[in-house]
Amino acid sequence: MIDMAEGATGRRFLFLLASTRSEGNTELLTRRAAEQLPAAVEQRWLRLGELPLPPFTDLRHEGQGGYPQPEGHARTLLEATLWATDLVIASPLYWYSVSADAKLYLDHWVSWMRVPGVEFKPSMAAKTLWGVSVLTTEDHAPADPLVATLRLSAEYLKMRWGGALLGTANKPGQIGEDLGALERAKTFFAG
Ligand SMILES: Cc1cc2nc3c(=O)[nH]c(=O)nc-3n(C[C@H](O)[C@H](O)[C@H](O)COP(=O)(O)O)c2cc1C
């Protein structure tokens, strides 16, 4: 169990599962890391594929009034995001970056920053962003763009960057053979 002593109280982790398959390697690695969180830390798990967002449209420079209030799945994801103290993007490596579902979620941040009455930017600045990803190669360099996407997005919103937990696997379940990643998972959220 991770010793988060003082830090555990009031922590709320939102896990955003961004693979297009359930119980894939990224999810298993994320669950392994989350098992170590103290019981006092609240956890909420959402699968982005079950909460499809509408296509993102850039309305930043049109008209007066910012973006309309999000509805449906966008509202669910916005509220969950605001609720969390810690956001975990659990995305497999797809073409060297995050999955399309994860990318679309990040694109919607641009609209949420401009929804009247939602203090998205200041709220995000109080949070920590974490990444978990699995790719097929033991060399993790191909995941550099994914890690940079998340780290720089965190920096843009003045969030704390918690870091990225990376593993190697391809077929579902294969992450169980990456003993190094499973070991790193045990202490990941203590960082
Ligand atoms: C659309 C797609 C793109 C992928 N791109 C890469 C890639 O760029 N590099 C890589 O090493 N693996 C790539 N993979 C393999 C996945 O990262 C790998 O199978 C991973 O274990 C899938 O994660 P999951 O089990 O959590 O779904 C890709 C797989 C898919 C379906």
Ligand as a Chemical Component Dictionary entry (heavy atoms), coordinates in Angstrom:
data_LIG
# 
_chem_comp.id                   LIG 
_chem_comp.type                 NON-POLYMER 
_chem_comp.pdbx_formal_charge   0 
_chem_comp.three_letter_code    LIG 
# 
loop_
_chem_comp_atom.comp_id 
_chem_comp_atom.atom_id 
_chem_comp_atom.alt_atom_id 
_chem_comp_atom.type_symbol 
_chem_comp_atom.charge 
_chem_comp_atom.model_Cartn_x 
_chem_comp_atom.model_Cartn_y 
_chem_comp_atom.model_Cartn_z 
_chem_comp_atom.pdbx_ordinal 
LIG C1  C1  C 0 -4.787 1.459  -33.962 1  
LIG C2  C2  C 0 -3.586 0.861  -33.267 2  
LIG C3  C3  C 0 -2.382 1.541  -33.331 3  
LIG C4  C4  C 0 -1.272 1.035  -32.670 4  
LIG N1  N1  N 0 -0.103 1.731  -32.730 5  
LIG C5  C5  C 0 0.983  1.255  -32.062 6  
LIG C6  C6  C 0 2.211  1.979  -32.062 7  
LIG O1  O1  O 0 2.327  3.063  -32.637 8  
LIG N2  N2  N 0 3.271  1.441  -31.424 9  
LIG C7  C7  C 0 3.173  0.255  -30.744 10 
LIG O2  O2  O 0 4.178  -0.209 -30.180 11 
LIG N3  N3  N 0 2.018  -0.435 -30.681 12 
LIG C8  C8  C 0 0.923  0.040  -31.328 13 
LIG N4  N4  N 0 -0.258 -0.650 -31.264 14 
LIG C9  C9  C 0 -0.337 -1.859 -30.415 15 
LIG C10 C10 C 0 -0.953 -1.527 -29.039 16 
LIG O3  O3  O 0 -0.315 -0.433 -28.415 17 
LIG C11 C11 C 0 -0.833 -2.735 -28.105 18 
LIG O4  O4  O 0 -1.486 -3.844 -28.686 19 
LIG C12 C12 C 0 -1.417 -2.466 -26.728 20 
LIG O5  O5  O 0 -1.174 -3.588 -25.893 21 
LIG C13 C13 C 0 -2.929 -2.236 -26.803 22 
LIG O6  O6  O 0 -3.373 -1.822 -25.544 23 
LIG P1  P1  P 0 -4.682 -2.405 -24.851 24 
LIG O7  O7  O 0 -4.421 -3.898 -24.667 25 
LIG O8  O8  O 0 -4.744 -1.657 -23.572 26 
LIG O9  O9  O 0 -5.835 -2.147 -25.749 27 
LIG C14 C14 C 0 -1.377 -0.187 -31.931 28 
LIG C15 C15 C 0 -2.593 -0.866 -31.887 29 
LIG C16 C16 C 0 -3.693 -0.353 -32.539 30 
LIG C17 C17 C 0 -5.021 -1.097 -32.461 31 
# 
loop_
_chem_comp_bond.comp_id 
_chem_comp_bond.atom_id_1 
_chem_comp_bond.atom_id_2 
_chem_comp_bond.value_order 
_chem_comp_bond.pdbx_ordinal 
LIG C1  C2  SING 1  
LIG C2  C3  SING 2  
LIG C2  C16 DOUB 3  
LIG C3  C4  DOUB 4  
LIG C4  N1  SING 5  
LIG C4  C14 SING 6  
LIG N1  C5  DOUB 7  
LIG C5  C6  SING 8  
LIG C5  C8  SING 9  
LIG C6  O1  DOUB 10 
LIG C6  N2  SING 11 
LIG N2  C7  SING 12 
LIG C7  O2  DOUB 13 
LIG C7  N3  SING 14 
LIG N3  C8  DOUB 15 
LIG C8  N4  SING 16 
LIG N4  C9  SING 17 
LIG N4  C14 SING 18 
LIG C9  C10 SING 19 
LIG C10 O3  SING 20 
LIG C10 C11 SING 21 
LIG C11 O4  SING 22 
LIG C11 C12 SING 23 
LIG C12 O5  SING 24 
LIG C12 C13 SING 25 
LIG C13 O6  SING 26 
LIG O6  P1  SING 27 
LIG P1  O7  DOUB 28 
LIG P1  O8  SING 29 
LIG P1  O9  SING 30 
LIG C14 C15 DOUB 31 
LIG C15 C16 SING 32 
LIG C16 C17 SING 33 
# 
